[in-house]
Amino acid sequence: MDISKDVYSAGPFKNIFSQAVKVDNTLYISGQVGIKADGTPGADIVEQTQLAYANIQKVLAKYNANAQNIVDETWFTTDMKNLMKQSDAVFATRGEFYEGKAEVCQTLVEVSALVMPGLLLEIKCVAKL
């Protein structure tokens, strides 16, 4: 059975992985990280969270969607203790992204490393369009 896919690829690694894949009315957004325009990671987990959500918003915008379309998100962090120490600021950033309506399933996982040194957080989402 063939599956009809709408694939969105962008950025410096567009030939390696897709930013998102749409199948029917479901958008699968690849893990987004907190990298600044110059290619360096944000200064801390709060800035990286802001940058990751900005990247997610860019992907959603390509499909005329927004944060309210997200139904599931998975966070990967390299340091759960650090995230929890800064949880007020981190989750305030999340609250701003969802405009106070974070009606999504969320999973938070600690991992040993992310794709490049200095990254502290990666956010992967599923949205219904």
Buried (B, 14 or more C-beta within 10 A) or exposed (E): EEEEEEEBBEEEEEEEEBBBBBEEEEBBBBBBBBBEEEEEBBEBBBBBBBBBBEBBBBBBEBBEBBBBBBBBBBBBBBEEEBBEEBEEBBEEBBEEBBEEEBEBEEEEEEEEEBEEEBBBBBBBBBBEE
